[in-house]
Amino acid sequence: MAILRAPTVALFMALLLIPFHALAQEDEEGMHSIAKATQIGAISDSDIGLNEAQLRPQGDHILIAGAEGYARLIDSKEPESRAKDISLTSGKTEDFTALSWHPQGESALLVGENGQMMRLSLENYALETVEGKGVLEGEKQTAIAWNRNGDTAYLGGQNGSIFRYSSADGFTFLDKSQSPITAIYCHPSPNTRLCVISTAGDGAAVIDIDHQVSWISNTEGDTWVDVICPSVSRDICILIGSGKRLAVLHLDVEKPSASATDTPEVLSTLQGELTGGSLIGDGSISLHIAPYSVASYGLEEEMAWAVVMKDDVSSEGSLAGSTMVFTWGIEDTDGFVLSSNGLIASISPIKEVKEKDLLGMVVIGMVAISVPGVLFGMIFMNSKTLQRWWMNKSRKRRQKKADRIQAKQDANKSED
């Protein structure tokens, strides 16, 4: 790196005298979106109270569900076109609250209030009540996910109950937490064969191939609102929590109960509160934020950055006051957002950001560095050389950590 001139050094040293929180506030006020959100349509003229949406594995349709048994299929490429919608009739008045496509994409399960559970078949677009759901009666179901093999679905309730379901065995009670189940996500790798549960106060849990539920230490106490396992090639899931917190959960395939999280990262300069997330086509996670704004988390970069700031949505009227339910697309700056009231927005780049260049994004996660923070931080954000050095250093550190974990596992096996 080139030697800094004396005036530049003097400027940086003067900055050291400024309270750090003042710099943080200045950065927050100076943040700008790298993409724009534009309302392009609405599912209905009235608020339809959507609670859940999910992209079909084939990528062509999105199943949406919500208040009073509302369900519908919309086109994923042209979501603003009502001519391509497929209306679904449930005949129910209870709300649908969660859904899951079968891995083959030919059917889906929808769950909701009072233990409601229905199956959608694409063969005739019929919604039929699932037999044996009486064991769920009285409890609002808040999460459901098919496992990777498609032979078992896991359900979670507002009262904390966890069930498994299969057409062969019906419903089987597995476990119960003291707080609501907020999400269930099954890892996409056929070799991992683990599913992860998030709760509103009792931490996270892993369900193994034998349907055993193992609670992960040091995750309780946080309000985890969602969990996503973004990569087939890595045994990792991301826990999304209130208080602007993200945690990387490392899955132990051989001993699921030994799965563990890194120290949660606080997205300190995030404008708003995390409410959930969706997996984007490029492998990053689109973070849903209230008030209406979008951020992304990249597993490769291990950092989060702002995409659409709330101040830049204010001119979009009713869109600004809506709540995100689902996002999908090619990448974080090229996709769509569906809101609970049925509004649809397109996300498009304001300017080209190549390879997630750090200088083109507002990083909203704290970077831990062991030298004087403000001085090095100012240099760091303006030096691609230092950025590459830090990324390489981080990768080496993660590899060393993985090697230590593997060595510990090998030692435990030898003792057994």
QUIURMO-V867367 format. One record per pair of residues at least 4 apart in sequence whose C-alpha atoms are under 8 Angstrom apart, sorted by the first residue. I is the first residue (numbers start at 1). GAP is how many residues later the second one is. D is the distance in Angstrom with one decimal. If there is no record, write none. Layout:
[[I GAP D] [I GAP D]]
//
This chain:
[[1 384 7.3] [4 4 6.3] [4 5 6.3] [5 4 6.3] [6 4 6.1] [7 4 6.2] [8 4 6.3] [9 4 6.1] [10 4 6.2] [11 4 6.3] [12 4 6.6] [12 363 5.7] [12 366 7.8] [13 4 7.3] [13 362 7.0] [14 4 7.4] [15 359 7.2] [15 360 7.4] [16 358 6.1] [16 359 6.6] [18 4 7.0] [18 5 7.3] [19 4 6.9] [20 4 6.3] [20 354 7.5] [21 4 6.1] [22 4 6.2] [23 4 6.1] [24 4 6.2] [24 245 7.3] [25 4 6.2] [26 4 6.2] [27 4 6.2] [28 241 6.3] [28 243 8.0] [31 278 7.8] [31 331 6.7] [32 276 7.8] [32 277 6.6] [32 280 8.0] [32 330 7.6] [33 273 6.8] [33 274 5.4] [33 275 4.7] [33 276 5.3] [33 279 7.0] [33 317 7.7] [34 272 7.5] [34 273 5.3] [34 274 6.4] [34 299 7.6] [34 315 6.1] [34 316 5.5] [34 317 6.6] [34 319 7.9] [34 326 7.7] [34 327 6.8] [35 272 5.7] [35 273 5.5] [35 298 5.6] [35 312 6.4] [35 313 5.4] [35 314 4.0] [35 315 4.8] [35 316 7.4] [36 272 6.0] [36 276 7.3] [36 277 7.7] [36 310 8.0] [36 311 5.6] [36 312 5.5] [36 313 6.3] [36 314 6.3] [37 271 6.9] [37 276 6.6] [37 308 5.9] [37 309 5.6] [37 310 4.8] [37 311 6.9] [38 278 6.9] [38 307 5.1] [38 308 5.3] [38 309 6.7] [39 277 6.9] [39 280 6.8] [39 304 7.1] [39 305 5.8] [39 306 4.2] [39 307 6.4] [40 40 6.1] [40 304 5.9] [40 305 5.4] [40 306 6.5] [41 38 7.9] [41 39 4.9] [41 40 7.9] [41 302 6.1] [41 303 5.2] [41 304 7.1] [42 38 6.8] [42 300 5.4] [42 301 4.3] [42 302 5.6] [43 37 7.7] [43 39 7.2] [43 299 5.0] [43 300 6.4] [43 301 7.6] [44 4 7.0] [44 298 6.4] [46 295 7.5] [47 293 7.7] [47 294 4.4] [47 295 6.4] [48 18 7.0] [48 19 6.5] [48 22 7.7] [48 292 7.3] [48 293 5.4] [48 294 6.1] [49 17 5.4] [49 18 5.1] [49 291 5.4] [49 292 5.4] [49 293 7.3] [50 14 7.0] [50 15 5.7] [50 16 4.0] [50 17 6.3] [50 20 8.0] [50 275 7.3] [50 289 7.3] [50 290 4.4] [50 291 6.3] [50 292 6.7] [51 13 7.9] [51 14 6.1] [51 15 4.8] [51 16 7.4] [51 45 7.1] [51 46 5.3] [51 47 7.0] [51 274 6.6] [51 289 6.3] [52 12 5.9] [52 13 5.5] [52 14 6.6] [52 44 7.9] [52 45 6.2] [52 46 5.5] [52 47 6.8] [52 273 6.1] [52 274 7.3] [53 9 6.5] [53 10 5.5] [53 11 4.2] [53 12 6.4] [53 45 7.9] [53 46 7.3] [53 272 6.8] [53 273 6.0] [54 8 5.5] [54 9 5.5] [54 10 6.7] [54 45 7.4] [54 46 7.1] [54 47 7.5] [54 272 7.4] [55 4 6.0] [55 5 7.6] [55 6 6.1] [55 7 4.4] [55 8 6.5] [55 21 7.6] [55 273 7.8] [56 4 6.5] [56 5 5.6] [56 6 5.8] [56 7 7.2] [56 45 6.4] [56 49 5.9] [57 44 7.4] [57 46 6.5] [57 47 7.1] [57 48 5.5] [58 47 6.6] [59 17 7.0] [60 15 6.2] [60 16 5.5] [60 17 7.1] [61 12 6.2] [61 13 5.6] [61 14 4.8] [61 15 5.0] [62 11 5.6] [62 12 5.3] [62 13 6.4] [62 14 5.9] [63 8 7.2] [63 9 5.9] [63 10 4.7] [63 11 6.7] [64 7 5.6] [64 8 5.4] [64 9 6.3] [64 10 7.7] [65 4 7.3] [65 5 5.4] [65 6 4.3] [65 7 6.6] [65 31 5.8] [65 32 7.1] [65 33 7.5] [65 34 7.7] [65 45 7.9] [66 4 5.1] [66 5 6.6] [66 29 5.7] [66 30 4.9] [66 31 6.2] [67 26 7.8] [67 27 7.0] [67 28 4.2] [67 29 6.1] [67 30 8.0] [68 24 6.4] [68 25 4.2] [68 26 4.8] [68 27 4.5] [68 28 7.1] [69 20 8.0] [69 21 5.8] [69 22 7.0] [69 23 4.9] [69 24 5.3] [69 25 5.6] [69 26 5.1] [69 27 5.6] [70 18 7.7] [70 19 7.5] [70 20 7.2] [70 25 7.4] [70 26 7.1] [71 16 7.0] [71 17 5.4] [71 18 7.0] [71 19 7.3] [72 13 7.1] [72 14 5.9] [72 15 4.8] [72 16 5.2] [73 12 5.6] [73 13 5.0] [73 14 6.5] [73 15 7.5] [74 5 5.9] [74 8 7.7] [74 10 6.6] [74 11 4.7] [74 12 6.6] [75 4 5.0] [75 6 7.6] [75 9 6.1] [75 10 6.5] [79 265 7.4] [80 264 6.9] [81 4 7.3] [88 37 6.8] [88 38 7.0] [88 39 7.2] [89 37 7.3] [89 38 6.7] [90 37 5.6] [90 38 7.5] [94 18 7.0] [94 19 5.6] [94 20 7.5] [94 22 7.4] [95 17 5.6] [95 18 5.6] [96 14 6.6] [96 15 5.6] [96 16 4.1] [96 17 6.6] [96 20 7.7] [97 13 7.7] [97 14 6.1] [97 15 4.6] [97 16 7.2] [97 44 6.9] [97 45 5.8] [97 46 7.6] [98 12 6.0] [98 13 5.5] [98 14 6.5] [98 43 7.4] [98 44 5.8] [98 45 5.4] [98 46 6.3] [99 9 7.0] [99 10 5.5] [99 11 4.3] [99 12 6.1] [99 44 7.3] [99 45 6.0] [99 46 7.4] [100 8 5.5] [100 9 5.4] [100 10 6.7] [100 44 6.1] [100 45 5.3] [100 46 6.5] [101 4 5.9] [101 5 7.9] [101 6 6.2] [101 7 4.2] [101 8 6.5] [101 44 7.8] [101 45 7.2] [102 4 6.8] [102 5 5.7] [102 6 5.4] [102 7 7.7] [102 44 6.1] [102 48 6.0] [103 43 7.2] [103 44 8.0] [103 45 6.6] [103 46 7.3] [103 47 5.8] [104 46 7.7] [106 15 6.3] [106 16 5.5] [106 17 7.5] [107 12 6.9] [107 13 5.3] [107 14 4.6] [107 15 5.9] [108 11 5.7] [108 12 5.1] [108 13 6.9] [109 8 7.0] [109 9 5.8] [109 10 4.6] [109 11 6.3] [110 6 8.0] [110 7 5.5] [110 8 5.2] [110 9 6.3] [110 10 7.7] [111 4 7.0] [111 5 5.3] [111 6 4.3] [111 7 6.5] [111 30 5.9] [111 31 7.5] [111 32 7.8] [111 33 7.4] [112 4 5.0] [112 5 6.6] [112 28 5.7] [112 29 5.0] [112 30 6.7] [113 25 7.8] [113 26 6.7] [113 27 4.2] [113 28 6.1] [114 22 7.3] [114 23 5.2] [114 24 4.4] [114 25 5.0] [114 26 5.0] [114 27 7.5] [115 18 6.8] [115 19 7.3] [115 20 7.8] [115 21 4.4] [115 22 4.3] [115 23 5.9] [115 24 5.3] [115 25 5.6] [115 26 6.0] [116 17 7.3] [116 20 7.6] [116 21 7.3] [116 24 7.7] [116 25 7.5] [117 12 6.1] [117 13 5.9] [117 16 6.7] [118 9 6.1] [118 10 5.3] [118 11 4.4] [118 12 5.3] [119 7 8.0] [119 8 5.5] [119 9 5.3] [119 10 6.3] [119 11 6.3] [120 5 6.4] [120 6 5.7] [120 7 4.6] [120 8 6.6] [121 4 5.3] [121 5 5.7] [121 6 6.8] [122 4 7.3] [131 39 8.0] [132 38 6.5] [132 39 7.1] [133 4 7.0] [133 38 7.4] [135 36 7.5] [136 5 8.0] [139 18 6.3] [139 19 6.6] [139 20 6.7] [140 17 5.7] [140 18 5.5] [140 19 7.6] [141 14 7.0] [141 15 5.8] [141 16 4.2] [141 17 6.1] [142 13 7.8] [142 14 5.8] [142 15 5.1] [142 16 5.9] [142 38 7.9] [142 39 6.4] [142 40 6.3] [142 41 7.3] [143 12 5.6] [143 13 5.0] [143 14 6.7] [143 38 6.7] [143 39 6.3] [143 40 5.1] [143 41 5.9] [144 9 6.8] [144 10 5.5] [144 11 4.4] [144 12 6.3] [144 39 7.3] [144 40 6.0] [145 8 5.4] [145 9 5.4] [145 10 6.8] [145 39 5.8] [145 40 6.0] [145 41 6.6] [146 4 5.7] [146 5 7.5] [146 6 5.9] [146 7 4.1] [146 8 6.4] [146 40 7.0] [147 4 6.9] [147 5 5.8] [147 6 6.0] [147 7 7.6] [147 39 5.5] [147 40 7.8] [147 46 7.3] [147 47 7.8] [147 48 7.0] [148 38 6.6] [148 39 7.0] [148 40 6.1] [148 41 7.2] [148 42 6.1] [148 45 6.5] [149 41 7.2] [151 15 6.2] [152 12 6.6] [152 13 5.6] [152 14 5.0] [153 11 5.6] [153 12 5.1] [153 13 6.5] [154 8 7.1] [154 9 5.8] [154 10 4.4] [154 11 6.3] [154 30 7.5] [155 7 5.6] [155 8 5.1] [155 9 6.1] [155 10 7.7] [155 29 7.6] [156 4 6.5] [156 5 5.7] [156 6 4.7] [156 7 6.6] [156 24 7.9] [156 25 5.3] [156 26 7.7] [156 27 7.6] [156 28 7.5] [157 4 5.2] [157 5 6.7] [157 23 6.2] [157 24 5.6] [158 21 7.3] [158 22 4.3] [158 23 5.9] [158 24 7.9] [159 18 7.7] [159 19 7.2] [159 20 6.4] [159 21 5.4] [159 22 7.6] [160 16 5.1] [160 17 4.6] [160 18 5.8] [160 19 5.3] [160 20 4.6] [160 21 5.4] [161 12 7.7] [161 13 7.8] [161 14 6.1] [161 15 4.3] [161 16 6.4] [161 20 7.6] [162 11 6.3] [162 12 5.5] [162 13 5.2] [162 14 5.7] [163 8 6.5] [163 9 5.5] [163 10 4.5] [163 11 5.3] [163 12 7.3] [164 7 5.7] [164 8 5.3] [164 9 6.6] [164 10 6.9] [164 47 7.8] [165 4 7.0] [165 5 5.3] [165 6 4.6] [165 7 6.5] [166 4 5.1] [166 5 6.9] [174 37 7.5] [174 38 7.4] [174 39 7.2] [175 38 7.0] [177 4 7.7] [177 22 7.9] [177 25 6.5] [178 23 7.7] [178 24 6.6] [179 20 6.3] [179 21 5.6] [179 22 5.6] [179 23 6.2] [180 19 5.7] [180 20 5.6] [180 21 7.7] [181 16 7.2] [181 17 6.1] [181 18 4.5] [181 19 6.5] [182 15 7.7] [182 16 5.6] [182 17 5.1] [182 18 6.3] [182 42 7.2] [182 43 5.6] [182 44 6.2] [183 14 5.9] [183 15 5.3] [183 16 7.1] [183 42 7.0] [183 43 5.3] [183 44 6.3] [184 11 6.9] [184 12 5.6] [184 13 4.6] [184 14 6.5] [184 42 7.9] [184 43 6.9] [185 10 5.6] [185 11 5.3] [185 12 6.7] [185 42 6.4] [185 43 6.1] [185 44 6.8] [186 7 7.5] [186 8 6.0] [186 9 3.9] [186 10 6.1] [186 43 7.2] [187 5 6.7] [187 6 6.6] [187 7 5.8] [187 8 5.8] [187 9 7.7] [187 42 5.5] [187 43 7.9] [187 45 7.3] [187 48 7.8] [187 50 7.7] [188 4 7.8] [188 5 7.9] [188 41 7.2] [188 42 7.8] [188 43 7.2] [188 44 5.4] [189 4 6.8] [189 42 7.9] [189 43 4.7] [189 44 7.1] [192 43 6.9] [192 61 6.0] [193 15 6.9] [193 16 6.1] [193 60 8.0] [194 12 6.7] [194 13 5.7] [194 14 5.1] [194 15 6.5] [194 59 7.5] [194 62 8.0] [195 11 5.7] [195 12 5.1] [195 13 6.8] [196 8 7.0] [196 9 5.7] [196 10 4.6] [196 11 6.3] [196 31 7.3] [196 41 7.9] [197 7 5.4] [197 8 5.0] [197 9 6.2] [197 10 7.7] [197 30 7.3] [198 5 6.3] [198 6 4.6] [198 7 6.7] [198 26 5.7] [198 27 6.9] [198 28 6.3] [198 29 6.3] [198 41 7.5] [199 4 5.7] [199 5 6.2] [199 24 6.7] [199 25 5.6] [199 26 7.0] [200 22 7.0] [200 23 4.3] [200 24 5.4] [200 25 6.6] [201 19 5.9] [201 20 5.0] [201 21 5.6] [201 22 5.1] [201 23 7.2] [202 17 7.4] [202 18 4.6] [202 19 6.1] [202 20 7.5] [203 12 7.3] [203 13 6.9] [203 14 7.9] [203 15 7.6] [203 16 4.4] [203 17 3.6] [203 18 6.4] [203 19 6.4] [203 20 7.6] [203 21 7.1] [204 11 6.0] [204 12 5.6] [204 15 6.0] [204 16 7.1] [204 20 7.8] [205 8 6.4] [205 9 5.3] [205 10 4.1] [205 11 5.4] [206 6 8.0] [206 7 5.7] [206 8 5.2] [206 9 6.4] [206 10 7.3] [206 50 6.6] [206 51 7.2] [206 53 8.0] [207 4 5.6] [207 5 5.4] [207 6 4.6] [207 7 6.5] [207 49 7.8] [208 4 5.5] [208 5 6.8] [208 48 6.6] [214 42 7.0] [214 43 5.1] [215 42 6.9] [216 41 6.8] [216 42 7.6] [216 43 6.5] [216 44 6.4] [217 43 7.1] [218 43 7.9] [219 42 7.6] [222 19 6.9] [222 20 7.5] [223 18 5.5] [223 19 5.7] [224 15 6.5] [224 16 5.6] [224 17 4.1] [224 18 6.5] [225 14 7.9] [225 15 5.8] [225 16 5.2] [225 17 6.8] [225 50 6.3] [225 51 6.0] [226 13 6.2] [226 14 5.1] [226 15 6.9] [226 49 7.7] [226 50 5.3] [226 51 6.7] [227 10 6.8] [227 11 5.6] [227 12 4.6] [227 13 5.8] [227 49 8.0] [227 50 7.7] [228 9 5.5] [228 10 5.3] [228 11 6.8] [228 49 7.4] [228 50 7.4] [228 51 7.2] [228 57 7.9] [229 7 6.2] [229 8 4.0] [229 9 6.2] [230 6 7.6] [230 7 6.7] [230 8 7.8] [230 49 6.4] [230 53 6.0] [230 54 7.0] [230 55 7.2] [230 69 7.8] [231 4 7.5] [231 5 7.2] [231 52 6.8] [235 15 6.2] [235 16 5.3] [235 17 7.5] [235 18 7.7] [236 12 6.8] [236 13 5.6] [236 14 4.8] [236 15 5.8] [237 11 6.0] [237 12 5.1] [237 13 6.8] [237 14 7.5] [238 8 6.8] [238 9 5.8] [238 10 4.8] [238 11 5.9] [239 7 5.6] [239 8 5.1] [239 9 6.4] [239 10 7.0] [240 5 6.3] [240 6 4.9] [240 7 6.8] [240 34 7.3] [240 35 8.0] [240 36 6.5] [240 37 7.5] [241 4 4.9] [241 5 6.0] [241 33 6.6] [241 34 7.7] [241 35 8.0] [242 31 6.5] [242 32 5.7] [242 33 7.1] [243 23 7.5] [243 30 6.7] [243 31 7.5] [244 22 5.5] [244 23 5.3] [244 24 7.2] [244 26 7.1] [244 29 6.0] [244 30 5.8] [245 19 6.0] [245 20 5.5] [245 21 4.6] [245 22 6.3] [245 29 8.0] [246 18 5.4] [246 19 5.2] [246 20 6.6] [246 21 7.7] [247 14 6.3] [247 15 6.2] [247 16 6.5] [247 17 4.3] [247 18 6.2] [248 13 5.4] [248 14 5.6] [248 15 7.9] [248 16 7.3] [249 10 7.1] [249 11 5.7] [249 12 4.2] [249 13 6.7] [250 9 5.7] [250 10 5.4] [250 11 5.9] [250 12 7.8] [251 5 6.5] [251 7 7.8] [251 8 4.7] [251 9 6.9] [252 4 4.8] [252 5 7.4] [252 6 6.0] [252 7 4.8] [252 8 7.9] [255 4 7.4] [265 100 7.0] [265 101 7.5] [266 99 6.4] [266 100 7.2] [267 37 7.6] [267 97 5.3] [267 98 4.4] [267 99 6.7] [268 96 6.3] [268 97 6.1] [268 98 6.6] [269 95 5.2] [269 96 7.2] [270 36 7.8] [270 94 5.7] [271 38 7.6] [271 39 7.5] [272 17 6.0] [272 18 5.4] [272 19 5.8] [272 21 8.0] [273 16 5.4] [273 17 5.3] [273 18 7.3] [274 13 6.9] [274 14 5.9] [274 15 4.6] [274 16 6.6] [275 12 7.8] [275 13 5.5] [275 14 5.6] [275 15 6.7] [276 11 6.1] [276 12 5.1] [276 13 7.4] [277 8 6.4] [277 9 5.4] [277 10 4.4] [277 11 5.3] [277 49 7.4] [277 50 7.8] [278 7 5.7] [278 8 5.2] [278 9 6.7] [278 10 7.8] [278 48 6.2] [278 49 5.7] [278 50 7.0] [279 4 6.6] [279 5 6.3] [279 6 4.7] [279 7 6.2] [279 48 7.8] [279 49 7.1] [280 4 5.5] [280 5 5.8] [280 6 6.4] [280 47 7.5] [280 48 5.5] [280 49 5.8] [280 50 6.4] [280 51 5.8] [280 52 6.8] [281 47 7.3] [281 48 5.8] [281 49 4.6] [281 50 5.7] [282 48 6.0] [282 49 5.2] [282 50 8.0] [283 15 7.5] [283 16 7.7] [284 12 6.6] [284 13 5.7] [284 14 4.7] [284 15 6.4] [284 47 7.5] [284 48 7.5] [285 11 5.5] [285 12 5.1] [285 13 6.5] [286 8 6.9] [286 9 5.9] [286 10 4.6] [286 11 6.6] [286 41 6.8] [286 46 6.5] [287 7 5.9] [287 8 5.0] [287 9 5.5] [287 10 7.1] [288 4 7.8] [288 5 6.9] [288 6 5.7] [288 7 7.0] [288 36 6.1] [288 37 7.7] [288 38 8.0] [289 4 5.3] [289 5 6.0] [289 6 7.5] [289 35 7.4] [290 33 6.8] [290 34 7.9] [291 19 6.4] [291 29 7.3] [291 30 7.0] [291 31 8.0] [291 32 7.6] [292 17 8.0] [292 18 5.6] [292 21 7.3] [292 27 7.7] [292 28 5.5] [292 29 6.6] [292 30 6.6] [292 31 6.5] [292 32 7.1] [293 14 7.7] [293 15 5.3] [293 16 5.1] [293 17 4.8] [293 20 7.5] [294 12 6.5] [294 13 5.4] [294 14 4.9] [294 15 6.7] [295 9 6.9] [295 10 5.6] [295 11 4.3] [295 12 4.9] [295 13 6.7] [296 8 5.4] [296 9 5.5] [296 10 6.5] [296 11 6.7] [296 36 6.6] [297 5 7.1] [297 6 5.7] [297 7 4.2] [297 8 6.6] [298 4 5.5] [298 5 5.8] [298 6 6.4] [299 4 7.3] [301 90 7.7] [303 60 7.3] [303 61 8.0] [303 62 6.2] [304 59 6.0] [304 60 5.8] [304 61 5.7] [305 56 6.3] [305 57 5.4] [305 58 4.3] [305 59 5.2] [305 60 7.3] [306 55 6.9] [306 56 5.5] [306 57 6.6] [306 58 6.5] [307 25 7.2] [307 26 7.1] [307 54 7.8] [308 4 6.9] [308 5 7.7] [309 4 7.0] [310 4 6.7] [310 10 7.4] [313 4 7.9] [313 6 7.4] [313 7 5.5] [314 6 5.5] [315 5 7.7] [316 4 6.0] [317 4 7.4] [318 4 6.5] [319 24 6.9] [319 26 7.9] [322 17 6.0] [322 18 6.7] [322 19 6.7] [322 21 7.9] [323 16 5.3] [323 17 5.5] [323 18 7.5] [324 13 6.9] [324 14 6.1] [324 15 4.4] [324 16 6.2] [325 12 7.7] [325 13 5.7] [325 14 5.2] [325 15 5.7] [326 11 5.9] [326 12 5.3] [326 13 7.1] [327 8 7.2] [327 9 5.6] [327 10 4.4] [327 11 6.3] [328 7 5.5] [328 8 5.5] [328 9 6.8] [329 5 5.9] [329 6 3.8] [329 7 6.1] [330 4 5.7] [330 5 6.1] [331 4 6.6] [332 15 7.8] [333 14 5.7] [333 15 5.2] [333 16 5.1] [334 12 7.7] [334 13 5.3] [334 14 5.0] [334 15 6.8] [335 11 5.9] [335 12 5.0] [335 13 6.9] [336 8 7.0] [336 9 5.5] [336 10 4.4] [336 11 5.5] [337 7 5.7] [337 8 5.1] [337 9 6.4] [337 10 7.4] [338 4 6.5] [338 5 6.0] [338 6 4.8] [338 7 6.6] [339 4 5.3] [339 5 6.5] [353 4 6.3] [353 7 6.1] [353 8 8.0] [356 4 7.3] [356 5 7.4] [357 4 6.8] [358 4 7.6] [358 5 7.4] [358 23 7.7] [359 22 6.8] [359 23 7.3] [369 4 7.0] [371 5 6.7] [372 4 6.0] [373 4 5.6] [374 4 6.1] [375 4 6.6] [376 4 5.8] [377 4 6.2] [378 4 6.7] [379 4 6.2] [380 4 7.7] [380 6 5.8] [380 7 6.4] [381 6 7.5] [383 4 6.3] [384 4 6.1] [385 4 6.2] [386 4 6.1] [387 4 6.2] [388 4 6.2] [389 4 6.1] [390 4 6.1] [391 4 6.3] [392 4 6.3] [393 4 6.2] [394 4 6.2] [395 4 6.2] [396 4 6.2] [397 4 6.2] [398 4 6.2] [399 4 6.1] [400 4 6.2] [401 4 6.3] [402 4 6.1] [403 4 6.1] [404 4 6.2] [405 4 6.2] [406 4 6.1] [407 4 6.1] [408 4 6.2] [409 4 6.2] [410 4 6.2] [411 4 6.3] [412 4 6.3]]
//
